[in-house]
Amino acid sequence: MSCVGCSSSVENILKKIDGVNEVSVNFASNNVFVAYDTAVVRKEKLKEILQGAGYDIIIEEDNALEKQEELQDLQYHETKKRTIW
């Protein structure tokens, strides 16, 4: 998430999904906590819906912090390439 507006959008998107009980987005740490009913919605579906809205999410990986840093680094370099000096 690159801004507070993005974190708000992510929160609103997730809250509208059937089976999602609780959503907590922390913009500062770039984290999202989602409590959901696994009988109603799968975590892959949550990811698919967020990706459809232009966001991505790392779901319960052993190396989630490393993956997050890697994606942030990639995003930084892509943005830097598009910046006109």
C-alpha positions as CSV (number, residue, x, y, z in Angstrom):
1,M,0.0,0.0,0.0
2,S,1.5,3.3,-1.0
3,C,-0.9,5.6,0.8
4,V,-3.5,5.9,3.5
5,G,-6.2,5.9,0.8
6,C,-4.9,2.5,-0.4
7,S,-5.1,1.0,3.0
8,S,-8.7,2.3,3.4
9,S,-9.6,0.8,0.0
10,V,-8.1,-2.5,0.9
11,E,-10.0,-2.5,4.2
12,N,-13.3,-1.6,2.5
13,I,-12.9,-4.2,-0.2
14,L,-12.2,-7.0,2.3
15,K,-15.1,-6.0,4.6
16,K,-17.6,-6.3,1.7
17,I,-16.7,-10.0,1.1
18,D,-19.1,-12.6,2.4
19,G,-17.5,-14.6,5.1
20,V,-15.1,-11.9,6.3
21,N,-15.6,-11.2,9.9
22,E,-12.9,-8.7,10.8
23,V,-10.4,-6.6,8.9
24,S,-7.5,-4.6,10.4
25,V,-5.2,-2.7,8.1
26,N,-2.0,-1.1,9.4
27,F,-0.6,1.3,6.8
28,A,2.6,2.0,8.7
29,S,3.7,-1.7,8.8
30,N,2.0,-2.5,5.5
31,N,0.1,-5.4,7.1
32,V,-3.5,-6.6,6.9
33,F,-5.2,-9.0,9.4
34,V,-8.3,-10.7,8.2
35,A,-10.5,-13.0,10.2
36,Y,-12.8,-15.0,7.9
37,D,-15.0,-18.0,7.9
38,T,-13.2,-20.7,5.9
39,A,-16.5,-22.4,5.2
40,V,-17.6,-19.4,3.2
41,V,-14.5,-17.9,1.6
42,R,-11.0,-19.2,0.8
43,K,-7.8,-17.2,1.3
44,E,-7.1,-17.6,-2.4
45,K,-10.4,-15.9,-3.2
46,L,-9.4,-12.9,-0.9
47,K,-6.2,-12.6,-2.8
48,E,-7.9,-12.8,-6.2
49,I,-10.4,-10.1,-5.3
50,L,-7.6,-7.8,-4.0
51,Q,-5.5,-8.4,-7.1
52,G,-8.6,-7.6,-9.3
53,A,-8.7,-4.2,-7.6
54,G,-5.0,-3.6,-8.2
55,Y,-3.5,-4.7,-4.9
56,D,-1.6,-7.8,-3.8
57,I,-1.3,-9.7,-0.6
58,I,1.1,-12.2,0.8
59,I,-0.7,-15.0,2.6
60,E,0.9,-16.8,5.5
61,E,4.2,-17.6,4.0
62,D,7.2,-18.8,6.1
63,N,9.2,-16.0,4.5
64,A,6.5,-13.4,4.4
65,L,8.7,-10.5,5.6
66,E,11.4,-11.3,3.1
67,K,8.8,-11.6,0.3
68,Q,7.3,-8.2,1.4
69,E,10.7,-6.5,1.3
70,E,11.5,-8.0,-2.0
71,L,8.2,-6.8,-3.5
72,Q,8.7,-3.3,-2.0
73,D,12.2,-3.2,-3.5
74,L,10.9,-4.2,-6.9
75,Q,8.1,-1.6,-6.7
76,Y,10.7,1.1,-5.7
77,H,13.0,0.2,-8.7
78,E,10.0,0.2,-11.1
79,T,8.9,3.6,-9.8
80,K,12.4,4.9,-10.1
81,K,12.7,3.8,-13.7
82,R,9.5,5.7,-14.6
83,T,10.5,8.9,-12.8
84,I,11.7,11.6,-15.1
85,W,14.8,13.5,-13.8
